[in-house]
């Protein structure tokens, strides 16, 4: 799972808010991403340009059970 942080205020969320990338999909060249806040309370759906403009990739987490 990938973790991103906001590099500027976006959709009412403060700079520095951390998000998990939950779903990444592409349909006819249009990429869409679903992000959830780190506390899993809220989610947002954004396109590729919004992701690149407003978010910074932090790390990738692997869970092993």
Contact map, one row per residue, 1 for C-alpha under 8 A:
11100000000000000001110000000000000000000000000000000000000111000
11110000000000000001100000000000000000000000000000000000111110000
11111000000000000111100000000000000000000000000000000000111110000
01111100000000000111100000000000000000000000000000000011111000000
00111110000000111110000000000000000000000000000000000011110000000
00011111110001111100000000000000000000000000000000000111000000000
00001111100000110000000000000000000000000000000000000111000000000
00000111110001110000000000000000000000000000000000000110000000000
00000111111111100000000000000000000000000000000000000100000000000
00000101111111100000000000000000000000000000000000000100000000000
00000000111110000000000000000000000000000000000000000000000000000
00000000111111000000000000000000000000000000000000000000000000000
00000000111111101000000000000000000000000000000000000000000000000
00000101110111111000000000000000000000000000000000000000000000000
00001111110011111000000000000000000000000000000000000000000000000
00001111000001111100000000000000000000000000000000000000000000000
00001100000011111110000000000000000010000000000000000000000000000
00111100000000011111000000000000000011000000000000000000000000000
00111000000000001111100000000000001111000000000000000000000000000
11110000000000000111110000000000001111000000000000000000000000000
11110000000000000011111100000000111100000000000000000000000000000
10000000000000000001111100000000111100000000000000000000000000000
00000000000000000000111110000000111000000000000000000000000000000
00000000000000000000111111000011110000000000000000000000000000000
00000000000000000000001111100011100000000000000000000000000000000
00000000000000000000000111111111000000000000000000000000000000000
00000000000000000000000011111110000000000000000000000000000000000
00000000000000000000000001111100000000000000000000000000000000000
00000000000000000000000001111110000000000000000000000000000000000
00000000000000000000000001111111000000000000001100000000000000000
00000000000000000000000111101111100000000000001100000000000000000
00000000000000000000000111000111110000000000111100000000000000000
00000000000000000000111110000011111000000000111100100000000000000
00000000000000000000111100000001111100000011110000000000000000000
00000000000000000011111000000000111110000011110000000000000000000
00000000000000000011110000000000011111111111000000000000000000000
00000000000000001111000000000000001111111110000000000000000000000
00000000000000000111000000000000000111111000000000000000000000000
00000000000000000000000000000000000111111100000000000000000000000
00000000000000000000000000000000000111111110000000000000000000000
00000000000000000000000000000000000111111110000000000000000000000
00000000000000000000000000000000000110111111000000000000000000000
00000000000000000000000000000000011110011111100000000000000000000
00000000000000000000000000000000011100000111110000000000000000000
00000000000000000000000000000001111000000011111000000000000000000
00000000000000000000000000000001111000000001111101100000000000000
00000000000000000000000000000111100000000000111111100000000000000
00000000000000000000000000000111100000000000011111110000000000000
00000000000000000000000000000000000000000000001111111000000000000
00000000000000000000000000000000000000000000011111111110000000000
00000000000000000000000000000000100000000000011111111110000000000
00000000000000000000000000000000000000000000000111111111000000000
00000000000000000000000000000000000000000000000011111110000000000
00000111110000000000000000000000000000000000000001111111000000000
00011111000000000000000000000000000000000000000001111111100000000
00011110000000000000000000000000000000000000000000010111110000000
01111000000000000000000000000000000000000000000000000011111000000
01111000000000000000000000000000000000000000000000000001111100000
01110000000000000000000000000000000000000000000000000000111110000
11100000000000000000000000000000000000000000000000000000011111000
11100000000000000000000000000000000000000000000000000000001111100
10000000000000000000000000000000000000000000000000000000000111110
00000000000000000000000000000000000000000000000000000000000011111
00000000000000000000000000000000000000000000000000000000000001111
00000000000000000000000000000000000000000000000000000000000000111
